[in-house]
Structure formats: structure tokens, C-alpha cells
Amino acid sequence: MPISRLLRRLGIMAALLPCAAFAAEGEVSTQLVSNPYGLDALWGQGDFVARGTLVILVTMSVWTWYILITKLVEQSRVLLQAGRVDKTFWKSASLADGIATLKDGNPFRDIAVAGVQAIEHHENTLVEQIDSNTWVTVTIQRSVEGITNRLQGGLAVLATVASTAPFVGLFGTVWGIYHALTAIGIAGQASIDKVAGPVGEALIMTAIGLAVAVPAVLGYNWLVRRNKVAIDNIKAFSSDLHSVLLSGARVGDKVRSRVTAGVARVA
């Protein structure tokens, strides 16, 4: 073979090599874009059970983060108000002046107003036969319990999500494995293309279930601990307020006379 012809053929092959490499790269890129085992494929290829399980897990996650944020803001507000009560309310000349320093919606204001009303509206009513001490105690306790229930609202949802989300994800895992076994039975052989999709779907469900449960568990424990601090401040305030109302040491003459009359009637 002449040397010139050989060189000509080598030159043609060298020119075709970049084209072949570009075509192979384009094929790989196409395969990456059309990956059948992603989240889009999970939703598109899943049946109503798989989609329903995914919707439940996403809904649980939304509830969890909504409750975490709202309860954190609410608890922070109560703790901030507790610090202001010590600086303003207890340094007032009377209960009326102390209540005026607290804004509407303040749980400490609600307790103080309930205690004052319990004494002022005790006489000439059906509860007149109950002594002032018992009536004030019951009224303040009811107010504290209402505020406590409001602070604890939503924590049961976090506990439910934390305990059930892993099992919901496990259900999605079992359903995905069932689909994998079904695909193997239909194909007649355990080829990777028949098993990878359903198994990947099962693993994604497990991961989503854990991703929903872990923040719920950590958030529940954190909020319960912060709730205990806030409730302790509220109970301490109610106890001090109860003592003030019954002793009349910081109460106006009108309220003090009612307390004295109530105590004398019981005696």
C-alpha cells in the first residue's frame, strides 16, 4: 500500500474521532436528563397509593414546620412578657396601675383581670356563698389552665407526626418492594432495569419518612422544655397575684374592703 494512501486514511480517522466523542457525550447527557429513577419519575410512574403516601408525608412536614415556627414565636413572646412583668407590674402602686402597664393579649394581664373581677363581682351573685379565698383561687386557676392549654396546643400534632411518619415511610417502602417483585415476576428475570425503579421508589419513601420524623421529634422535645419555663413563670405570677388579692397589701381600698368583708363573713 502506498504511503500516501495510508497517511490519507489516518487523517480521515483522526478527523472522525472528535465527532464520535461529541456524539457519545451527547448520548450520556441525554441519559442523565431522562433519568427514570428521580423524584419526577416517582410521582409520574407511581400509582395512587404511592402518590397518596407522598402527599401524606409532605403534609406532615408542612404541619411540623408551621407548628414549630408559630409555637416558638408564641413562647418567645410569653418569656419576654414575663421579664417585663417583673419590671413594671410589681412596681406599680396598685393593681389597676399594674394592669394598665400590660397590653391586651398579654396572658399575665388576663390573669390579673380575672383575679380582680373575681373579687369585685363576688357579692350579690350566685357565688356569694363561696368565700372570697376559694372563689379567687378557682378563678385564677381557671385562667392559668386556659393559658396553659393554649401554650400546649399543637404539641400533640408534633408527637403524632414524630411517631407515625417513619411508619408511613415504611409503608411506602413495602409498597415499592411489592412493585419490584411484581416487575420481576412479569419480566421473568431479575434484571436491574426492572428492579431499580421500584426499589429506588421504596428507598426515597424511607428517606422522606425519616426527614419528616426527625425534625418533629427534636422540635417536640425543645418546645416542651421551653413550654415548662413559660408555664412556671405564669404559675409564679398567679401565685403572687393570689397572695396580693387576699392580703390587700397592694390593692386599693375598694378591693381591700371586699376581701376583709369576705373573710369576716367566713369567720
C-alpha positions in Angstrom: 0.0 0.0 0.0 1.5 3.4 -0.9 2.5 5.5 2.0 0.4 8.5 0.7 -2.8 6.4 0.8 -2.1 5.2 4.3 -1.5 8.7 5.5 -4.7 9.9 3.9 -6.7 7.2 5.7 -5.1 8.1 9.1 -6.0 11.7 8.5 -9.7 10.8 7.9 -9.8 8.6 11.1 -8.3 11.5 13.1 -10.9 13.8 11.8 -13.8 11.5 12.7 -12.6 10.8 16.3 -13.8 14.2 17.8 -17.2 13.7 16.1 -17.6 10.3 17.7 -16.6 11.7 21.1 -19.1 14.5 20.8 -21.9 12.1 19.8 -21.1 9.8 22.8 -21.1 12.9 25.2 -24.5 13.9 23.8 -25.8 10.4 24.4 -24.6 10.5 28.0 -26.2 13.9 28.6 -29.5 12.7 27.2 -29.4 9.7 29.5 -28.8 12.0 32.5 -31.7 14.2 31.6 -34.1 11.4 31.1 -33.2 9.6 34.4 -36.2 7.3 35.2 -35.3 7.0 38.9 -35.7 10.5 40.2 -38.4 12.3 42.2 -40.2 13.3 39.0 -40.3 9.6 38.0 -41.5 8.7 41.4 -44.6 10.9 41.0 -45.1 10.3 37.3 -44.8 6.5 37.5 -46.2 5.9 40.9 -49.8 4.7 41.4 -52.4 6.3 43.6 -51.0 4.6 46.7 -47.5 5.9 46.2 -48.8 9.4 45.4 -51.1 9.3 48.4 -48.3 8.3 50.7 -46.0 11.0 49.4 -48.8 13.6 49.8 -49.3 12.5 53.4 -45.6 12.8 54.2 -45.4 16.3 52.6 -48.5 17.4 54.6 -46.9 16.1 57.8 -43.8 18.0 57.1 -45.7 21.3 56.4 -47.6 20.9 59.7 -44.4 20.2 61.6 -42.6 23.3 60.4 -45.7 25.5 60.8 -46.2 24.4 64.4 -42.5 24.7 65.2 -42.4 28.3 64.0 -45.7 29.5 65.5 -45.1 27.9 68.9 -41.5 29.2 69.0 -42.8 32.8 68.4 -45.6 32.4 70.9 -43.2 31.0 73.6 -40.7 33.8 73.0 -43.4 36.4 73.4 -44.5 34.9 76.7 -41.0 34.7 78.1 -40.4 38.3 77.1 -43.6 39.4 78.7 -42.6 37.6 81.9 -39.5 39.7 82.1 -41.4 42.9 81.6 -43.9 42.0 84.4 -41.2 41.9 87.0 -40.0 45.4 85.9 -43.4 47.1 85.5 -46.4 45.3 87.1 -45.0 44.6 90.5 -43.5 48.1 90.9 -46.9 49.7 90.4 -48.8 51.4 93.2 -52.0 49.4 92.7 -53.4 46.5 90.7 -55.2 48.9 88.4 -51.9 50.7 87.6 -50.2 47.4 87.2 -52.8 46.1 84.7 -52.6 49.4 82.8 -48.9 48.6 82.1 -49.8 45.3 80.4 -51.0 45.3 76.8 -54.1 43.5 75.6 -53.5 39.9 74.7 -50.9 39.6 77.4 -51.5 36.3 79.4 -50.4 38.0 82.6 -52.9 40.8 82.0 -55.7 38.2 81.5 -54.8 36.5 84.9 -54.7 39.8 86.7 -58.0 41.0 85.3 -59.6 37.7 86.1 -58.4 37.9 89.7 -59.7 41.5 90.2 -63.0 40.7 88.7 -63.4 37.7 90.9 -63.3 40.0 94.0 -65.2 42.9 92.6 -68.1 40.8 91.3 -68.3 38.3 94.2 -71.1 39.9 96.2 -74.8 39.9 95.2 -74.3 36.9 92.9 -74.9 33.1 93.0 -71.3 32.6 94.1 -71.7 34.9 97.1 -72.0 31.8 99.4 -68.4 30.8 98.4 -65.8 32.6 100.4 -63.5 35.0 98.6 -60.4 33.0 99.1 -61.9 29.9 97.4 -63.5 31.9 94.6 -60.4 33.9 93.8 -58.3 30.7 93.8 -60.7 28.9 91.4 -60.9 31.9 89.1 -57.1 32.4 88.8 -56.6 28.7 88.4 -59.1 28.5 85.5 -57.3 31.4 83.8 -53.9 29.7 84.2 -55.3 26.5 82.9 -56.7 28.2 79.8 -53.4 29.8 79.1 -51.5 26.6 79.7 -53.8 24.7 77.3 -53.2 27.4 74.6 -49.4 27.1 75.0 -49.6 23.3 74.7 -51.8 23.4 71.6 -50.1 21.8 68.6 -47.6 19.7 70.6 -49.9 16.7 70.2 -49.6 17.1 66.4 -45.8 17.1 66.6 -45.9 13.9 68.8 -48.2 12.2 66.3 -46.0 13.1 63.3 -42.9 12.0 65.2 -44.4 8.6 66.0 -46.2 7.9 62.7 -44.1 9.4 59.9 -41.5 6.6 60.0 -44.2 4.0 59.6 -45.8 5.9 56.8 -42.5 5.9 55.0 -42.1 2.2 55.8 -45.5 1.6 54.2 -44.2 3.4 51.0 -41.1 1.2 51.2 -43.1 -2.0 51.4 -45.3 -0.9 48.6 -42.2 -0.1 46.4 -40.7 -3.6 47.1 -44.1 -5.1 46.2 -43.9 -3.3 42.9 -40.3 -4.6 42.4 -41.3 -8.2 43.0 -44.3 -7.7 40.6 -41.9 -6.4 37.9 -39.6 -9.3 38.4 -42.5 -11.8 38.1 -43.8 -10.2 34.9 -40.3 -10.0 33.3 -39.4 -13.5 34.4 -35.9 -12.4 35.4 -34.4 -10.1 38.0 -32.8 -7.6 35.6 -31.6 -4.3 37.0 -33.8 -2.2 34.8 -36.9 -4.0 36.2 -35.9 -3.7 39.8 -34.1 -0.4 40.1 -37.2 1.8 39.7 -39.4 0.3 42.3 -36.5 -0.2 44.8 -35.4 3.4 44.3 -39.0 4.5 45.0 -39.0 2.4 48.2 -35.8 4.0 49.4 -37.0 7.5 48.6 -40.1 6.9 50.7 -38.0 5.7 53.6 -35.8 8.8 53.4 -38.7 11.1 53.3 -40.3 9.5 56.3 -37.2 9.9 58.3 -36.8 13.5 57.1 -40.3 14.3 58.4 -40.0 12.4 61.7 -36.6 13.7 62.9 -37.5 17.4 63.0 -40.8 16.6 64.7 -39.1 14.7 67.5 -36.4 17.3 68.1 -38.9 20.2 67.8 -41.3 18.5 70.2 -38.7 18.0 72.9 -37.4 21.5 72.5 -40.8 23.1 72.7 -41.9 21.0 75.7 -38.8 22.2 77.6 -39.5 25.9 76.7 -43.1 25.4 77.5 -42.2 24.3 81.0 -40.3 27.5 81.6 -43.1 29.7 80.3 -45.7 27.9 82.4 -43.6 28.1 85.5 -43.4 31.9 85.1 -47.2 32.1 84.7 -47.8 29.9 87.7 -45.4 32.0 89.8 -47.2 35.2 88.7 -50.6 33.7 89.6 -49.4 32.6 93.0 -48.1 36.1 93.8 -51.2 37.7 92.5 -53.4 35.4 94.6 -51.5 36.4 97.7 -51.8 40.1 96.9 -55.5 39.9 96.2 -56.2 38.2 99.5 -53.9 40.2 101.7 -54.8 43.6 100.2 -51.3 44.9 100.7 -51.1 46.3 97.2 -54.8 46.6 96.4 -56.9 49.8 96.5 -59.2 50.5 99.4 -62.3 49.3 97.5 -60.9 45.8 96.9 -59.3 45.6 100.3 -62.7 46.3 102.0 -64.3 43.5 99.9 -61.6 41.0 100.9 -62.0 41.9 104.6 -65.7 41.6 104.5 -65.5 38.2 102.8 -63.0 36.9 105.4 -65.2 38.2 108.2 -68.3 36.5 106.7 -66.5 33.2 106.5 -65.3 33.5 110.2 
